[in-house]
Amino acid sequence: MRMPTEPPTLMRLLTPQFDATSVVPGLAVVALIAYLLGVRALRRRGSRWPWHRTVNFVAGIVTVLLVTATQVMGYGMVLFSIHMLQKMVLTVVSAMLLMLGAPVSLAIRALPRHGWGALSRRLLLRALRCKVARVLAHPVVTTVIFVGSLYGIYFTPTFDFLMRSWWGNVAMLLFFLGTGLLAFGGAFALGPWPHRASAPIRIAELGLPGPLHAFFAVALMMASAPVVRTFANPPAGWGIDVMTDQLAAGNIVWGFGEVPSVIAFVIVYLQWSRSEETLTKVSDRRVDVELEAYNARLRRMAQESRSG
């Protein structure tokens, strides 16, 4: 992996980078191709797929590429603030957009009905229904992993160990993205999911990480020494103070932990209110039908009594 030799600028950060660390963007491109092929398969069958789902998924892939297929990868191994920006984009923004694309629902609907497609659908459904998936998708487990990884990785030697090699960094980024997909997949509950919680539980699932992220951010900003050794000595010629860089990392955690969570909270609340409105309409129609049937029965009884 080629490490940067000059201080970061916006243009340098967005410069494309393709090397051994390009595993993540490679997987992202494969996922995008598979998604678009699924959308095309549905259209050929005459089925509709919401355009906004496709837009969300494509936007999610774009955000993944922006922080993994550019010089952000290199600078993220040198500066804590750039690394934390990369981490929070993958965990929060990318994961949220990808799950709003409902890729699981698309896969189940778009896979061919015969041959390898039917086999793939059965395997996917079996994976979604297995005990391991139900445990991992439980709101308590996803919340613990989503938030606990912050403390478990950065406040222990784990982070320094992973950052010694490019593959450790790639594995960590994949883990961050995976935790976000688990968290937002359960919170949005779009299509089949191993564990479907009620709307109030899903709102609590989205609200709880906010204060815990804020506490982690405050711990970074209030620390009197570098939290992780990897970023303790930024390149001298760049004129970057290590504690200022750590302060910026804390602010990034705070900002990304709050704003996207509020957006996700609003989305789940709207889903909840719409479902309640739908249930109310169905209930009202059922009452109207029953009332009409009751009135019809009374009219028949009145007619029978008069004829008798």
C-alpha positions in Angstrom: 0.0 0.0 0.0 1.4 3.4 -1.0 1.4 5.8 2.0 0.9 9.5 1.3 3.9 11.8 1.5 2.1 15.2 1.5 -0.4 16.7 3.9 -4.0 16.1 3.0 -6.1 18.4 0.8 -9.6 17.8 -0.6 -8.2 17.0 -4.0 -5.6 14.6 -2.6 -8.2 12.8 -0.5 -10.4 12.3 -3.5 -7.6 11.1 -5.8 -8.4 7.5 -6.9 -6.3 4.8 -5.3 -6.2 1.1 -6.5 -3.9 -1.3 -4.8 -4.0 -4.3 -2.4 -6.5 -2.5 -0.2 -9.1 -2.3 -3.1 -10.9 -5.4 -1.8 -13.7 -3.2 -0.3 -14.4 -1.1 -3.4 -14.2 -4.3 -5.5 -16.9 -5.9 -3.4 -18.9 -2.7 -3.6 -18.9 -2.7 -7.4 -19.9 -6.4 -7.5 -22.8 -5.6 -5.1 -23.9 -2.7 -7.3 -23.8 -4.8 -10.5 -25.8 -7.5 -8.8 -28.4 -5.0 -7.5 -28.9 -3.4 -10.9 -29.2 -6.8 -12.6 -31.9 -7.6 -10.0 -33.8 -4.4 -10.8 -33.6 -5.2 -14.5 -34.8 -8.8 -13.9 -37.9 -7.5 -12.1 -38.7 -5.0 -14.9 -38.4 -7.8 -17.6 -41.1 -9.7 -15.6 -43.3 -6.7 -15.5 -42.8 -6.1 -11.8 -42.1 -2.7 -10.4 -39.3 -1.7 -8.1 -39.4 1.7 -6.3 -37.0 4.1 -7.9 -36.0 5.6 -4.6 -34.7 2.2 -3.4 -32.3 2.1 -6.3 -31.2 5.7 -5.8 -30.5 5.0 -2.1 -28.5 1.9 -2.8 -26.5 3.5 -5.6 -25.8 6.5 -3.3 -24.6 4.1 -0.6 -22.2 2.4 -3.0 -20.9 5.8 -4.0 -20.1 6.7 -0.4 -18.3 3.4 0.1 -16.2 4.1 -3.0 -15.4 7.7 -1.8 -13.7 6.5 1.3 -12.2 3.2 0.1 -11.2 3.7 -3.5 -9.5 7.1 -2.9 -6.5 8.4 -1.0 -8.7 8.5 2.1 -7.4 4.9 2.5 -3.8 6.0 2.8 -4.4 9.1 4.9 -6.7 7.1 7.1 -3.7 5.0 8.2 -1.8 8.2 9.2 -4.3 10.6 10.7 -6.9 9.8 13.3 -9.4 12.4 11.9 -9.3 10.9 8.4 -9.6 7.4 9.7 -12.6 8.3 11.9 -14.3 10.1 9.0 -13.8 6.9 6.9 -15.1 4.7 9.7 -18.2 6.8 10.4 -19.1 7.2 6.8 -19.1 3.4 6.3 -20.8 2.6 9.6 -23.6 5.2 9.5 -24.0 6.9 6.1 -23.2 4.0 3.7 -25.0 1.4 5.8 -28.1 3.5 6.2 -28.3 4.2 2.5 -27.6 0.6 1.5 -30.3 -0.8 3.7 -32.8 1.8 2.5 -32.2 0.2 -0.9 -33.8 -3.0 0.5 -31.3 -5.4 -1.1 -32.6 -8.5 0.7 -36.1 -8.0 -0.6 -34.8 -7.3 -4.1 -32.7 -10.5 -4.1 -35.6 -12.7 -3.0 -37.9 -11.2 -5.6 -35.4 -11.0 -8.5 -33.7 -14.4 -8.3 -34.9 -16.9 -11.0 -37.7 -19.2 -10.1 -35.9 -22.3 -11.3 -32.4 -23.9 -11.3 -29.6 -22.0 -9.5 -31.9 -19.1 -8.7 -34.4 -21.2 -6.7 -31.5 -22.8 -4.9 -30.0 -19.4 -4.1 -33.3 -18.2 -2.8 -33.7 -21.2 -0.5 -30.2 -20.8 0.8 -30.8 -17.1 1.4 -34.1 -17.7 3.3 -32.5 -20.5 5.3 -29.7 -18.1 6.3 -32.1 -15.4 7.3 -34.1 -17.9 9.4 -31.2 -19.7 11.2 -30.6 -19.2 14.9 -27.2 -17.5 14.4 -28.9 -14.8 12.2 -31.7 -14.3 14.6 -29.3 -13.8 17.5 -27.1 -11.4 15.5 -30.1 -9.4 14.3 -31.6 -9.0 17.8 -31.8 -5.3 18.7 -29.8 -5.8 21.9 -27.0 -7.6 20.1 -26.8 -5.2 17.2 -26.7 -2.2 19.6 -24.0 -3.8 21.7 -21.9 -4.5 18.5 -22.6 -1.2 16.9 -21.6 0.9 19.9 -19.3 -1.6 21.8 -17.0 -1.9 18.8 -16.0 1.8 19.3 -14.8 1.2 22.9 -13.6 -2.4 22.3 -11.4 -1.4 19.3 -10.1 2.0 20.1 -9.6 1.8 23.9 -7.8 -1.5 23.7 -4.6 -2.7 21.8 -6.9 -4.2 19.1 -6.8 -1.1 16.9 -3.0 -0.8 16.9 -2.7 -4.5 16.1 -5.1 -4.3 13.1 -3.4 -1.1 11.8 0.0 -2.8 11.5 -1.0 -4.2 8.1 -3.2 -3.3 5.2 -5.3 -6.5 5.5 -6.0 -5.7 9.2 -7.2 -2.2 8.1 -9.4 -3.7 5.4 -10.9 -6.3 7.8 -11.7 -3.6 10.3 -13.4 -1.5 7.6 -15.5 -4.5 6.5 -16.4 -5.0 10.1 -17.5 -1.4 10.5 -19.7 -1.6 7.4 -21.1 -4.9 8.6 -22.1 -3.6 12.0 -23.9 -0.7 10.4 -25.8 -3.0 8.0 -26.9 -5.1 10.9 -28.0 -2.1 12.9 -29.9 -0.3 10.2 -31.2 -3.5 8.6 -33.1 -4.3 11.8 -34.1 -0.7 12.5 -35.6 -0.1 9.1 -37.2 -3.6 8.8 -37.5 -3.5 5.1 -38.4 -6.9 3.7 -37.4 -10.2 5.3 -35.1 -9.9 8.3 -34.1 -12.5 10.9 -35.5 -10.5 13.8 -38.4 -8.0 13.4 -38.9 -5.8 16.4 -41.8 -3.5 17.0 -41.6 0.2 16.0 -41.0 1.5 19.5 -38.2 -1.0 20.0 -36.6 0.0 16.7 -36.8 3.7 17.6 -35.1 2.9 21.0 -32.5 1.0 19.0 -31.7 4.0 17.0 -31.8 6.5 19.9 -29.6 4.6 22.4 -26.3 4.8 20.3 -26.5 8.6 20.2 -25.5 9.3 23.8 -23.0 6.4 23.8 -21.3 7.9 20.7 -21.3 11.3 22.3 -19.7 9.9 25.4 -17.0 8.3 23.3 -16.5 11.5 21.4 -16.1 13.5 24.6 -13.6 10.9 25.9 -11.5 11.5 22.8 -11.8 15.3 23.0 -11.0 15.5 26.7 -8.1 13.1 26.6 -4.7 14.6 27.6 -2.7 12.1 25.5 -3.2 10.2 22.3 -5.7 7.4 22.7 -4.1 5.1 20.1 -0.4 4.8 19.4 -0.9 4.4 15.6 -1.7 8.1 15.3 0.6 9.4 18.0 3.3 10.7 15.6 1.8 12.3 12.5 4.5 13.3 9.8 6.5 16.2 11.2 6.6 18.1 7.9 2.7 18.3 7.7 2.4 20.7 10.6 -0.4 18.7 12.2 -0.7 18.6 16.0 -1.6 15.1 17.3 -4.1 16.4 19.9 -5.7 18.8 17.5 -6.2 15.8 15.1 -7.7 13.7 17.9 -10.0 16.6 18.8 -11.2 16.6 15.2 -11.7 12.9 15.3 -13.9 13.3 18.4 -16.0 16.0 16.7 -16.5 13.7 13.6 -17.8 10.9 15.9 -20.2 13.3 17.6 -21.5 14.8 14.3 -22.0 11.5 12.5 -23.4 9.8 15.6 -26.1 12.5 16.0 -27.3 13.8 12.6 -27.7 10.5 10.7 -29.3 8.9 13.8 -31.9 11.7 13.8 -32.6 11.1 10.1 -33.0 7.3 10.7 -35.2 8.1 13.7 -37.5 10.1 11.5 -37.7 7.4 8.9 -38.7 4.7 11.4 -41.3 7.1 13.0 -42.8 7.7 9.6 -42.9 4.0 8.9 -44.6 3.5 12.2 -47.2 6.2 11.7 -48.0 5.0 8.2 -48.5 1.4 9.4 -50.8 2.6 12.2 -52.8 4.7 9.7 -53.1 1.7 7.4 -54.3 -0.5 10.3 -56.8 2.1 11.3 -58.2 2.3 7.8 -58.5 -1.5 7.6 -60.2 -1.6 11.0 -62.6 1.2 9.9 -63.5 -0.7 6.7 -64.0 -3.8 8.7 -66.4 -2.0 11.1 -68.3 -0.5 8.2 -68.7 -3.9 6.6 -69.9 -5.5 9.9 -72.3 -2.6 10.6 -73.8 -2.9 7.1 -74.2 -6.6 7.5 -75.9 -6.0 10.9 -78.3 -3.4 9.4 -79.1 -5.8 6.6 -79.9 -8.5 9.0 -82.2 -6.2 11.0 -84.0 -5.2 7.8 -84.5 -8.9 6.9 -85.8 -9.6 10.4 -88.2 -6.6 10.1 -89.5 -7.8 6.7 -90.0 -11.4 8.0 -91.9 -10.1 11.0 -94.2 -8.0 8.8 -94.8 -10.9 6.4 -95.5 -13.3 9.2 
